[in-house]
Amino acid sequence: AASDVYKRQPETLCTLISMQLSRFAGAGNYWTIYDPHWPGMIAIRLEQLGERYVPVDGAKFYTWLQTPDLTWQDVVSMVARKRKQLNKTHNHK
């Protein structure tokens, strides 16, 4: 399955996500990194959202990025929402 390929080659998934992000009109600066401590996760940082890297499920995020009519604002909103969820989980510990 495609998802198995991504699990084995997270760096490839990083590249694919970057390529998808680069297609958006009005895209700000962004960075994607693969952290071996988070299997299957790709950390994304969007300049508009500050310094923090936000982990997303790499394969799901990549598939989602291919949704027709998606805008850069949708991407920013999605990552912002993920970041909020992160803040919640960290505050409870």
Phi, psi and omega in degrees: 000154182301320183298329178294322178300316180298321181296322180283332186231067182299330179296323178298317181297320176305312180296316180298318180296316178301319180296320178296314182299326183290345181285339188286136174290140176073014179296135174278189176287147179210157178223141175235135177227153176253126177248117183301341179288343181243085182302133177079352182260144173240133178266132184240137174235127176250131181307320182298337184256007176097201191277343193279138173272136182245121180284134175231158174291109189307308184294318180294316181297317180299315179297316180299323180298340182270004177302132178298147176066013176292142178246166178300323179298324176299318180296313180300316180298317180298313182293322178298320180295318178298322182293322176300316179299320178299313181303318179300309185296323182289327183291334184279344184282000000 
